[in-house]
């Protein structure tokens, strides 16, 4: 025999063995629908008449329940796709007439804050620290998002702020008039 014919016969034999193995495996494995763990109630004809089908574990499936009307979902009064603030709570009724406790009808009077409102926060970020080696002077590196500012303790930044103290991870700044002292932590960006 020629080597080519011999190779083809060996390949044919291997394919036949694989085919036989697949057939034997398929014959041994039983389909899932044919298995049953419990007794089946009624015949297929009686199940078709009543609108019921048997499931794989012997329980009955009620097909007529699928045709019943389902309740509509309830509206919660909220739409997650609308971006509006929550409605304000109803106003608290204010009692009328003065009382002996100083307020109205036993309630204390309104609390009035003392002094002017606090200054707005300082709009700078502390992004770095530079230390000059021979003089040991620390320079704080600050940014307002557009510009970069450098300064040492006591320097004025942007004509509005003064650097009070420079630490390793934060600096203290205040407005030039001394109000609104604020600590800025190192943010790095």
MDTraj code that builds the backbone (N, CA, C; nanometers):
import mdtraj as md
import numpy as np

residues = "UNK UNK UNK UNK UNK UNK UNK UNK UNK UNK UNK UNK UNK UNK UNK UNK UNK UNK UNK UNK UNK UNK UNK UNK UNK UNK UNK UNK UNK UNK UNK UNK UNK UNK UNK UNK UNK UNK UNK UNK UNK UNK UNK UNK UNK UNK UNK UNK UNK UNK UNK UNK UNK UNK UNK UNK UNK UNK UNK UNK UNK UNK UNK UNK UNK UNK UNK UNK UNK UNK UNK UNK UNK UNK UNK UNK UNK UNK UNK UNK UNK UNK UNK UNK UNK UNK UNK UNK UNK UNK UNK UNK UNK UNK UNK UNK UNK UNK UNK UNK UNK UNK UNK UNK UNK UNK UNK UNK UNK UNK UNK UNK UNK UNK UNK UNK UNK UNK UNK UNK UNK UNK UNK UNK UNK UNK UNK UNK UNK UNK UNK UNK UNK UNK UNK UNK UNK UNK UNK UNK UNK UNK UNK UNK UNK UNK UNK UNK UNK UNK UNK UNK UNK UNK UNK UNK UNK UNK UNK UNK UNK UNK UNK UNK UNK UNK UNK UNK UNK UNK UNK UNK UNK UNK UNK UNK UNK UNK UNK UNK UNK UNK UNK UNK UNK UNK UNK UNK UNK".split()
xyz = np.array([
    [0.0808, -0.1161, 0.0000],
    [0.0000, 0.0000, 0.0000],
    [0.0865, 0.1244, 0.0000],
    [0.0320, 0.2238, -0.0647],
    [0.1050, 0.3494, -0.0707],
    [0.0904, 0.4224, 0.0636],
    [0.1889, 0.4991, 0.1023],
    [0.1819, 0.5695, 0.2301],
    [0.0644, 0.6677, 0.2364],
    [0.0275, 0.7265, 0.1225],
    [-0.0836, 0.8217, 0.1229],
    [-0.2143, 0.7498, 0.1511],
    [-0.2353, 0.6333, 0.0916],
    [-0.3575, 0.5555, 0.1120],
    [-0.3631, 0.5061, 0.2561],
    [-0.2490, 0.4638, 0.3058],
    [-0.2431, 0.4145, 0.4432],
    [-0.2821, 0.5251, 0.5427],
    [-0.2338, 0.6472, 0.5219],
    [-0.2640, 0.7606, 0.6066],
    [-0.4135, 0.7927, 0.6012],
    [-0.4729, 0.7864, 0.4842],
    [-0.6150, 0.8143, 0.4700],
    [-0.6991, 0.7102, 0.5428],
    [-0.6568, 0.5821, 0.5378],
    [-0.7306, 0.4774, 0.6077],
    [-0.7227, 0.4963, 0.7596],
    [-0.6095, 0.5355, 0.8095],
    [-0.5933, 0.5589, 0.9539],
    [-0.6826, 0.6768, 0.9961],
    [-0.6832, 0.7810, 0.9154],
    [-0.7665, 0.8976, 0.9456],
    [-0.9143, 0.8593, 0.9429],
    [-0.9562, 0.7776, 0.8484],
    [-1.0948, 0.7314, 0.8400],
    [-1.1310, 0.6482, 0.9626],
    [-1.0408, 0.5628, 1.0077],
    [-1.0666, 0.4798, 1.1250],
    [-1.0826, 0.5672, 1.2498],
    [-0.9996, 0.6697, 1.2671],
    [-1.0070, 0.7601, 1.3818],
    [-1.1410, 0.8346, 1.3792],
    [-1.1835, 0.8827, 1.2630],
    [-1.3103, 0.9525, 1.2512],
    [-1.4273, 0.8611, 1.2855],
    [-1.4212, 0.7342, 1.2439],
    [-1.5280, 0.6398, 1.2762],
    [-1.5346, 0.6133, 1.4264],
    [-1.4209, 0.6037, 1.4929],
    [-1.4184, 0.5820, 1.6378],
    [-1.4784, 0.7030, 1.7096],
    [-1.4452, 0.8236, 1.6648],
    [-1.4998, 0.9449, 1.7269],
    [-1.6508, 0.9510, 1.7054],
    [-1.6975, 0.9172, 1.5852],
    [-1.8400, 0.9169, 1.5563],
    [-1.9134, 0.8155, 1.6433],
    [-1.8553, 0.6959, 1.6602],
    [-1.9174, 0.5934, 1.7437],
    [-1.9241, 0.6408, 1.8892],
    [-1.8197, 0.7068, 1.9373],
    [-1.8183, 0.7565, 2.0752],
    [-1.9266, 0.8632, 2.0954],
    [-1.9447, 0.9507, 1.9985],
    [-2.0474, 1.0543, 2.0088],
    [-2.1861, 0.9917, 2.0099],
    [-2.2086, 0.8929, 1.9247],
    [-2.3393, 0.8261, 1.9211],
    [-2.3686, 0.7549, 2.0524],
    [-2.2705, 0.6851, 2.1096],
    [-2.2903, 0.6146, 2.2359],
    [-2.3172, 0.7158, 2.3482],
    [-2.2477, 0.8243, 2.3500],
    [-2.2670, 0.9259, 2.4536],
    [-2.4067, 0.9866, 2.4440],
    [-2.4513, 1.0205, 2.3231],
    [-2.5845, 1.0781, 2.3044],
    [-2.6939, 0.9788, 2.3393],
    [-2.6732, 0.8538, 2.3147],
    [-2.7739, 0.7519, 2.3438],
    [-2.7864, 0.7325, 2.4950],
    [-2.6750, 0.7436, 2.5687],
    [-2.6792, 0.7235, 2.7131],
    [-2.7406, 0.8428, 2.7852],
    [-2.7150, 0.9646, 2.7386],
    [-2.7707, 1.0815, 2.8071],
    [-2.9158, 1.0991, 2.7657],
    [-3.0008, 1.1133, 2.8644],
    [-3.1446, 1.1223, 2.8448],
    [-3.1836, 1.2695, 2.8376],
    [-3.2746, 1.3109, 2.7529],
    [-3.3150, 1.4515, 2.7481],
    [-3.3779, 1.4945, 2.8809],
    [-3.3654, 1.6200, 2.9140],
    [-3.4131, 1.6721, 3.0417],
    [-3.5652, 1.6635, 3.0498],
    [-3.6360, 1.6875, 2.9439],
    [-3.7817, 1.6885, 2.9472],
    [-3.8389, 1.5495, 2.9713],
    [-3.7645, 1.4459, 2.9403],
    [-3.8157, 1.3107, 2.9559],
    [-3.8013, 1.2617, 3.0996],
    [-3.7142, 1.3238, 3.1786],
    [-3.6962, 1.2813, 3.3174],
    [-3.8113, 1.3301, 3.4032],
    [-3.8449, 1.2543, 3.5075],
    [-3.9502, 1.2947, 3.5995],
    [-3.9146, 1.2447, 3.7380],
    [-3.9285, 1.3328, 3.8372],
    [-3.8947, 1.2921, 3.9736],
    [-4.0172, 1.2520, 4.0526],
    [-4.1349, 1.2838, 4.0044],
    [-4.2566, 1.2510, 4.0777],
    [-4.3622, 1.2007, 3.9826],
    [-4.4743, 1.1600, 4.0344],
    [-4.5802, 1.1095, 3.9483],
    [-4.6436, 1.2229, 3.8689],
    [-4.6782, 1.1939, 3.7456],
    [-4.7423, 1.2909, 3.6594],
    [-4.8916, 1.2804, 3.6820],
    [-4.9561, 1.3927, 3.7033],
    [-5.0995, 1.3925, 3.7331],
    [-5.1777, 1.4095, 3.6033],
    [-5.2609, 1.3151, 3.5726],
    [-5.3474, 1.3244, 3.4560],
    [-5.2749, 1.2920, 3.3273],
    [-5.3481, 1.2810, 3.2235],
    [-5.2898, 1.2504, 3.0930],
    [-5.2632, 1.3794, 3.0194],
    [-5.1922, 1.3676, 2.9081],
    [-5.1610, 1.4857, 2.8288],
    [-5.2877, 1.5479, 2.7738],
    [-5.3862, 1.4661, 2.7385],
    [-5.5112, 1.5186, 2.6842],
    [-5.5871, 1.5965, 2.7899],
    [-5.5909, 1.5462, 2.9151],
    [-5.6639, 1.6183, 3.0202],
    [-5.5924, 1.7478, 3.0563],
    [-5.4589, 1.7504, 3.0487],
    [-5.3849, 1.8729, 3.0761],
    [-5.4104, 1.9755, 2.9676],
    [-5.4226, 1.9334, 2.8431],
    [-5.4476, 2.0264, 2.7344],
    [-5.5853, 2.0887, 2.7479],
    [-5.6824, 2.0125, 2.7958],
    [-5.8184, 2.0637, 2.8110],
    [-5.8243, 2.1651, 2.9243],
    [-5.7565, 2.1389, 3.0363],
    [-5.7627, 2.2291, 3.1517],
    [-5.6660, 2.3457, 3.1407],
    [-5.5803, 2.3471, 3.0403],
    [-5.4840, 2.4564, 3.0246],
    [-5.3677, 2.4441, 3.1194],
    [-5.3275, 2.3244, 3.1567],
    [-5.2164, 2.3033, 3.2482],
    [-5.1128, 2.2156, 3.1797],
    [-4.9881, 2.2326, 3.2186],
    [-4.8798, 2.1505, 3.1652],
    [-4.7962, 2.1018, 3.2823],
    [-4.7359, 1.9858, 3.2671],
    [-4.6525, 1.9302, 3.3741],
    [-4.5114, 1.9821, 3.3582],
    [-4.4510, 2.0252, 3.4697],
    [-4.3116, 2.0667, 3.4652],
    [-4.2238, 1.9455, 3.4895],
    [-4.0924, 1.9674, 3.4868],
    [-3.9999, 1.8544, 3.4979],
    [-4.0008, 1.7911, 3.6363],
    [-4.0474, 1.8586, 3.7407],
    [-4.0483, 1.7990, 3.8736],
    [-4.1861, 1.7447, 3.9120],
    [-4.2771, 1.7336, 3.8173],
    [-4.4066, 1.6726, 3.8440],
    [-4.5123, 1.7718, 3.8865],
    [-4.4779, 1.8976, 3.9131],
    [-4.5749, 1.9991, 3.9515],
    [-4.6486, 2.0465, 3.8265],
    [-4.7669, 2.0984, 3.8468],
    [-4.8444, 2.1500, 3.7353],
    [-4.8172, 2.2983, 3.7179],
    [-4.8084, 2.3390, 3.5924],
    [-4.7910, 2.4796, 3.5597],
    [-4.9255, 2.5307, 3.5124],
    [-4.9742, 2.6362, 3.5709],
    [-5.1055, 2.6889, 3.5361],
    [-5.0898, 2.7908, 3.4239],
    [-5.1187, 2.7477, 3.3014],
    [-5.1057, 2.8352, 3.1861],
    [-5.2149, 2.9415, 3.1830],
    [-5.3313, 2.9130, 3.2411],
    [-5.4387, 3.0112, 3.2409],
    [-5.4051, 3.1332, 3.3272],
    [-5.3134, 3.1183, 3.4217],
    [-5.2723, 3.2306, 3.5057],
    [-5.1940, 3.3337, 3.4248],
    [-5.1366, 3.2924, 3.3125],
    [-5.0611, 3.3861, 3.2301],
    [-5.1525, 3.4838, 3.1582],
    [-5.2783, 3.4448, 3.1350],
    [-5.3717, 3.5291, 3.0616],
    [-5.4448, 3.6286, 3.1505],
    [-5.4357, 3.6168, 3.2819],
    [-5.5054, 3.7072, 3.3736],
    [-5.4463, 3.8478, 3.3658],
    [-5.5293, 3.9463, 3.3973],
    [-5.4838, 4.0858, 3.3979],
    [-5.3935, 4.1086, 3.5184],
    [-5.2875, 4.1796, 3.4958],
    [-5.1931, 4.2108, 3.6030],
    [-5.2217, 4.3507, 3.6554],
    [-5.1983, 4.3766, 3.7834],
    [-5.2223, 4.5118, 3.8364],
    [-5.1211, 4.6103, 3.7775],
    [-5.1664, 4.7324, 3.7559],
    [-5.0808, 4.8371, 3.7017],
    [-4.9853, 4.8864, 3.8102],
    [-4.8639, 4.9247, 3.7738],
    [-4.7713, 4.9774, 3.8754],
    [-4.8224, 5.1115, 3.9280],
    [-4.7967, 5.1339, 4.0554],
    [-4.8414, 5.2564, 4.1194],
    [-4.7449, 5.3695, 4.0899],
    [-4.7993, 5.4882, 4.0707],
    [-4.7168, 5.6056, 4.0468],
    [-4.6687, 5.6590, 4.1806],
    [-4.5411, 5.6785, 4.1926],
    [-4.4837, 5.7269, 4.3178],
    [-4.4793, 5.8793, 4.3215],
    [-4.5205, 5.9462, 4.2137],
    [-4.5155, 6.0917, 4.2121],
    [-4.3748, 6.1437, 4.1943],
    [-4.2878, 6.0601, 4.1426],
    [-4.1481, 6.0971, 4.1282],
    [-4.1000, 6.0524, 3.9918],
    [-4.0320, 6.1400, 3.9197],
    [-3.9772, 6.1069, 3.7897],
    [-3.8261, 6.1175, 3.7997],
    [-3.7530, 6.0063, 3.7908],
    [-3.6070, 6.0128, 3.8062],
    [-3.5373, 6.0810, 3.6893],
    [-3.6105, 6.1111, 3.5810],
    [-3.5486, 6.1722, 3.4648],
    [-3.5684, 6.3234, 3.4612],
    [-3.6352, 6.3774, 3.5618],
    [-3.6517, 6.5219, 3.5739],
    [-3.5600, 6.5701, 3.6841],
    [-3.4872, 6.6759, 3.6542],
    [-3.3932, 6.7284, 3.7511],
    [-3.4508, 6.8577, 3.8087],
    [-3.5263, 6.8422, 3.9144],
    [-3.5846, 6.9540, 3.9861],
    [-3.5561, 6.9356, 4.1338],
    [-3.5443, 7.0451, 4.2058],
    [-3.5266, 7.0274, 4.3507],
    [-3.6550, 6.9735, 4.4125],
    [-3.6413, 6.9098, 4.5245],
    [-3.7568, 6.8546, 4.5951],
    [-3.8466, 6.9696, 4.6394],
    [-3.9764, 6.9464, 4.6414],
    [-4.0651, 7.0543, 4.6842],
    [-4.0392, 7.0913, 4.8298],
    [-4.0558, 7.2178, 4.8588],
    [-4.0309, 7.2676, 4.9943],
    [-4.1385, 7.2148, 5.0882],
    [-4.1021, 7.1874, 5.2121],
    [-4.2030, 7.1410, 5.3075],
    [-4.3035, 7.2530, 5.3342],
    [-4.4234, 7.2178, 5.3758],
    [-4.5230, 7.3228, 5.4020],
    [-4.4750, 7.4144, 5.5138],
    [-4.5089, 7.5403, 5.5055],
    [-4.4618, 7.6352, 5.6090],
    [-4.5222, 7.6024, 5.7452],
    [-4.4435, 7.6258, 5.8463],
    [-4.4877, 7.6026, 5.9832],
    [-4.5743, 7.7213, 6.0243],
    [-4.6938, 7.6950, 6.0745],
    [-4.7786, 7.8081, 6.1140],
    [-4.7154, 7.8838, 6.2305],
    [-4.7090, 8.0131, 6.2163],
    [-4.6496, 8.0978, 6.3198],
    [-4.7566, 8.1334, 6.4228],
    [-4.7314, 8.1079, 6.5496],
    [-4.8276, 8.1467, 6.6530],
    [-4.8325, 8.2981, 6.6657],
    [-4.9426, 8.3469, 6.7095],
    [-4.9593, 8.4921, 6.7219],
    [-4.9657, 8.5335, 6.8680],
    [-4.9330, 8.6559, 6.8939],
    [-4.9435, 8.7120, 7.0282],
    [-4.8200, 8.6891, 7.1121],
    [-4.7754, 8.7894, 7.1862],
    [-4.6567, 8.7734, 7.2722],
    [-4.6891, 8.6933, 7.3978],
    [-4.5880, 8.6348, 7.4563],
    [-4.6041, 8.5598, 7.5805],
    [-4.4987, 8.6048, 7.6802],
    [-4.5009, 8.5461, 7.8000],
    [-4.4075, 8.5868, 7.9047],
    [-4.2655, 8.5389, 7.8792],
    [-4.2456, 8.4367, 7.7933],
    [-4.1113, 8.3812, 7.7744],
    [-4.0272, 8.4635, 7.6791],
    [-4.0803, 8.5733, 7.6275],
    [-4.0013, 8.6590, 7.5398],
    [-4.0318, 8.6342, 7.3941],
    [-4.0812, 8.5167, 7.3599],
    [-4.1133, 8.4848, 7.2213],
    [-4.2619, 8.4935, 7.2000],
    [-4.3089, 8.4253, 7.1004],
    [-4.4502, 8.4256, 7.0670],
    [-4.5092, 8.2926, 7.1104],
    [-4.6131, 8.2939, 7.1923],
    [-4.6834, 8.1739, 7.2404],
    [-4.5894, 8.0685, 7.2973],
    [-4.4990, 8.1079, 7.3814],
    [-4.4116, 8.0128, 7.4491],
    [-4.2891, 7.9729, 7.3680],
    [-4.2813, 8.0155, 7.2421],
    [-4.1644, 7.9803, 7.1592],
    [-4.0600, 8.0900, 7.1739],
    [-3.9333, 8.0562, 7.1808],
    [-3.8304, 8.1599, 7.1906],
    [-3.8253, 8.2407, 7.0612],
    [-3.7797, 8.3634, 7.0719],
    [-3.7693, 8.4503, 6.9552],
    [-3.6617, 8.4011, 6.8593],
    [-3.6611, 8.4544, 6.7378],
    [-3.5609, 8.4109, 6.6400],
    [-3.4205, 8.4502, 6.6830],
    [-3.3254, 8.3660, 6.6487],
    [-3.1858, 8.3903, 6.6827],
    [-3.1248, 8.4735, 6.5706],
    [-3.0712, 8.5884, 6.6055],
    [-3.0109, 8.6783, 6.5077],
    [-2.8600, 8.6635, 6.5194],
    [-2.7906, 8.6343, 6.4071],
    [-2.6450, 8.6221, 6.4150],
    [-2.5815, 8.7567, 6.4471],
    [-2.4777, 8.7534, 6.5260],
    [-2.4086, 8.8751, 6.5658],
    [-2.2957, 8.9038, 6.4686],
    [-2.2814, 9.0295, 6.4289],
    [-2.1708, 9.0698, 6.3449],
    [-2.1975, 9.0479, 6.1966],
    [-2.1026, 9.0898, 6.1147],
    [-2.1179, 9.0759, 5.9700],
    [-2.0999, 8.9299, 5.9278],
    [-2.1467, 8.8944, 5.8076],
    [-2.1288, 8.7562, 5.7618],
    [-1.9809, 8.7268, 5.7398],
    [-1.9418, 8.6001, 5.7489],
    [-1.8004, 8.5665, 5.7297],
    [-1.7583, 8.5917, 5.5855],
    [-1.6293, 8.6179, 5.5644],
    [-1.5816, 8.6423, 5.4280],
    [-1.5888, 8.5134, 5.3454],
    [-1.5928, 8.5261, 5.2141],
    [-1.5960, 8.4060, 5.1302],
    [-1.4651, 8.3277, 5.1435],
    [-1.4672, 8.1973, 5.1141],
    [-1.3439, 8.1195, 5.1250],
    [-1.2386, 8.1672, 5.0243],
    [-1.1151, 8.1463, 5.0589],
    [-1.0043, 8.1855, 4.9723],
    [-1.0017, 8.0903, 4.8535],
    [-1.0032, 8.1473, 4.7330],
    [-1.0175, 8.0686, 4.6105],
    [-0.8832, 8.0292, 4.5510],
    [-0.7919, 7.9842, 4.6327],
    [-0.6614, 7.9383, 4.5850],
    [-0.6372, 7.7954, 4.6314],
    [-0.5541, 7.7229, 4.5567],
    [-0.5136, 7.5883, 4.5960],
    [-0.3647, 7.5891, 4.6254],
    [-0.3289, 7.5211, 4.7312],
    [-0.1884, 7.5045, 4.7677],
    [-0.1385, 7.3816, 4.6937],
    [-0.0527, 7.4025, 4.5905],
    [-0.0134, 7.2902, 4.5052],
    [0.1312, 7.2460, 4.5248],
    [0.2084, 7.3182, 4.6015],
    [0.3461, 7.2732, 4.6209],
    [0.4238, 7.3617, 4.7157],
    [0.5440, 7.3162, 4.7463],
    [0.6318, 7.3862, 4.8387],
    [0.7734, 7.3800, 4.7823],
    [0.8390, 7.4954, 4.7751],
    [0.9769, 7.5019, 4.7258],
    [1.0619, 7.5566, 4.8400],
    [1.1736, 7.4868, 4.8682],
    [1.2617, 7.5312, 4.9756],
    [1.3991, 7.5599, 4.9173],
    [1.4473, 7.6814, 4.9360],
    [1.5788, 7.7182, 4.8860],
    [1.6832, 7.6675, 4.9849],
    [1.7787, 7.5921, 4.9354],
    [1.8738, 7.5213, 5.0218],
    [1.9620, 7.6133, 5.1059],
    [2.0334, 7.7082, 5.0501],
    [2.1257, 7.7822, 5.1367],
    [2.0557, 7.8737, 5.2369],
    [1.9447, 7.9347, 5.2015],
    [1.8798, 8.0301, 5.2918],
    [1.7659, 7.9684, 5.3724],
    [1.7231, 7.8499, 5.3390],
    [1.6150, 7.7776, 5.4074],
    [1.4821, 7.8540, 5.4014],
    [1.4621, 7.9333, 5.2971],
    [1.3369, 8.0067, 5.2808],
    [1.2380, 7.9145, 5.2105],
    [1.1167, 7.9063, 5.2649],
    [1.0122, 7.8238, 5.2047],
    [0.9229, 7.9115, 5.1187],
    [0.8986, 7.8667, 4.9949],
    [0.8075, 7.9355, 4.9041],
    [0.6862, 7.8456, 4.8810],
    [0.5681, 7.9014, 4.9009],
    [0.4447, 7.8272, 4.8746],
    [0.4062, 7.8496, 4.7290],
    [0.3625, 7.7413, 4.6633],
    [0.3169, 7.7496, 4.5255],
    [0.1652, 7.7370, 4.5289],
    [0.0958, 7.8416, 4.4786],
    [-0.0493, 7.8484, 4.4820],
    [-0.1031, 7.8652, 4.3401],
    [-0.2269, 7.8212, 4.3204],
    [-0.2897, 7.8347, 4.1897],
    [-0.4366, 7.8701, 4.2075],
    [-0.4878, 7.9536, 4.1145],
    [-0.6305, 7.9834, 4.1134],
    [-0.6996, 7.9131, 3.9971],
    [-0.6332, 7.8209, 3.9320],
    [-0.6886, 7.7473, 3.8188],
    [-0.6385, 7.8022, 3.6864],
    [-0.5988, 7.9293, 3.6836],
    [-0.5460, 7.9895, 3.5609],
    [-0.4004, 8.0312, 3.5779],
    [-0.3674, 8.0887, 3.6922],
    [-0.2329, 8.1420, 3.7174],
    [-0.1685, 8.0687, 3.8336],
    [-0.0350, 8.0760, 3.8373],
    [0.0421, 8.0167, 3.9460],
    [0.1105, 8.1310, 4.0210],
    [0.1042, 8.1268, 4.1557],
    [0.1614, 8.2307, 4.2406],
    [0.2623, 8.1674, 4.3358],
    [0.3713, 8.2422, 4.3640],
    [0.4737, 8.1999, 4.4593],
    [0.4813, 8.3049, 4.5684],
    [0.5051, 8.2609, 4.6930],
    [0.5201, 8.3572, 4.8003],
    [0.5746, 8.2933, 4.9259],
    [0.6418, 8.3750, 5.0088],
    [0.6924, 8.3282, 5.1383],
    [0.6055, 8.3881, 5.2470],
    [0.6315, 8.3529, 5.3717],
    [0.5507, 8.4021, 5.4834],
    [0.5524, 8.5540, 5.4849],
    [0.4342, 8.6150, 5.4959],
    [0.4213, 8.7605, 5.4995],
    [0.3981, 8.8224, 5.3631],
    [0.4137, 8.7480, 5.2531],
    [0.3932, 8.8036, 5.1187],
    [0.2442, 8.8181, 5.0876],
    [0.2157, 8.9137, 4.9994],
    [0.0793, 8.9357, 4.9531],
    [0.0618, 8.8637, 4.8197],
    [-0.0479, 8.7891, 4.8090],
    [-0.0772, 8.7134, 4.6873],
    [-0.2010, 8.7735, 4.6231],
    [-0.1920, 8.8029, 4.4965],
    [-0.3021, 8.8504, 4.4150],
    [-0.3621, 8.9803, 4.4681],
    [-0.2886, 9.0518, 4.5536],
    [-0.3352, 9.1794, 4.6066],
    [-0.4483, 9.1685, 4.7078],
    [-0.4881, 9.0461, 4.7459],
    [-0.6008, 9.0283, 4.8373],
    [-0.5667, 8.9445, 4.9596],
    [-0.4685, 8.8544, 4.9456],
    [-0.4413, 8.7568, 5.0515],
    [-0.2985, 8.7727, 5.1029],
    [-0.2780, 8.7326, 5.2288],
    [-0.1448, 8.7328, 5.2881],
    [-0.1149, 8.5921, 5.3384],
    [0.0078, 8.5444, 5.3150],
    [0.0511, 8.4146, 5.3663],
    [0.0962, 8.4361, 5.5094],
    [0.0277, 8.3736, 5.6044],
    [0.0590, 8.3892, 5.7460],
    [0.1662, 8.2912, 5.7917],
    [0.1490, 8.1622, 5.7556],
    [0.2428, 8.0597, 5.8007],
    [0.2489, 7.9501, 5.6954],
    [0.3682, 7.8972, 5.6707],
    [0.3880, 7.7878, 5.5756],
    [0.4335, 7.6652, 5.6524],
    [0.3569, 7.5575, 5.6430],
    [0.3920, 7.4312, 5.7063],
    [0.4354, 7.3302, 5.6012],
    [0.4566, 7.2044, 5.6447],
    [0.5007, 7.1007, 5.5517],
    [0.3885, 7.0563, 5.4581],
    [0.2650, 7.0494, 5.5090],
    [0.1547, 7.0002, 5.4268],
    [0.0388, 7.0988, 5.4174],
    [0.0531, 7.2186, 5.4759],
    [-0.0542, 7.3168, 5.4687],
    [0.0034, 7.4557, 5.4897],
    [-0.0762, 7.5548, 5.4499],
    [-0.0389, 7.6939, 5.4765],
    [-0.1594, 7.7643, 5.5355],
    [-0.1328, 7.8717, 5.6115],
    [-0.2400, 7.9551, 5.6651],
    [-0.2374, 8.0859, 5.5905],
    [-0.3569, 8.1238, 5.5404],
    [-0.3694, 8.2493, 5.4668],
    [-0.4838, 8.3289, 5.5277],
    [-0.4799, 8.4604, 5.5053],
    [-0.5868, 8.5482, 5.5535],
    [-0.6039, 8.6602, 5.4523],
    [-0.7195, 8.7277, 5.4586],
    [-0.7391, 8.8470, 5.3786],
    [-0.6464, 8.9555, 5.4310],
    [-0.6138, 9.0544, 5.3486],
    [-0.5189, 9.1592, 5.3890],
    [-0.5662, 9.2362, 5.5114],
    [-0.6968, 9.2484, 5.5304],
    [-0.7464, 9.3216, 5.6471],
    [-0.7470, 9.2355, 5.7729],
    [-0.6978, 9.1110, 5.7667],
    [-0.6845, 9.0261, 5.8839],
    [-0.8031, 8.9357, 5.9110],
    [-0.9118, 8.9493, 5.8403],
    [-1.0294, 8.8658, 5.8643],
    [-1.0226, 8.7418, 5.7746],
    [-1.0955, 8.6427, 5.8088],
    [-1.1077, 8.5250, 5.7239],
    [-0.9834, 8.4395, 5.7155],
    [-0.9244, 8.4082, 5.8270],
    [-0.8061, 8.3218, 5.8270],
    [-0.8468, 8.1796, 5.7878],
    [-0.7700, 8.1184, 5.6962],
    [-0.8065, 7.9866, 5.6439],
    [-0.6802, 7.9040, 5.6240],
    [-0.6933, 7.7720, 5.6499],
    [-0.5837, 7.6784, 5.6284],
    [-0.6072, 7.6053, 5.4960],
    [-0.5085, 7.6111, 5.4089],
    [-0.5148, 7.5414, 5.2791],
    [-0.4238, 7.4200, 5.2875],
    [-0.4805, 7.3028, 5.2593],
    [-0.4019, 7.1798, 5.2619],
    [-0.3394, 7.1570, 5.1265],
    [-0.2282, 7.0859, 5.1238],
    [-0.1571, 7.0551, 5.0000],
    [-0.2422, 6.9643, 4.9142],
    [-0.2793, 7.0093, 4.7932],
    [-0.3653, 6.9284, 4.7060],
    [-0.2862, 6.8668, 4.5922],
    [-0.1779, 6.9250, 4.5487],
    [-0.0925, 6.8642, 4.4481],
    [-0.1412, 6.8783, 4.3062],
    [-0.2506, 6.9479, 4.2821],
    [-0.2941, 6.9658, 4.1436],
    [-0.3420, 7.1060, 4.1205],
])
top = md.Topology()
chain = top.add_chain()
for i, resn in enumerate(residues, 1):
    res = top.add_residue(resn, chain, resSeq=i)
    for name in ("N", "CA", "C"):
        top.add_atom(name, md.element.get_by_symbol(name[0]), res)
traj = md.Trajectory(xyz[None], top)
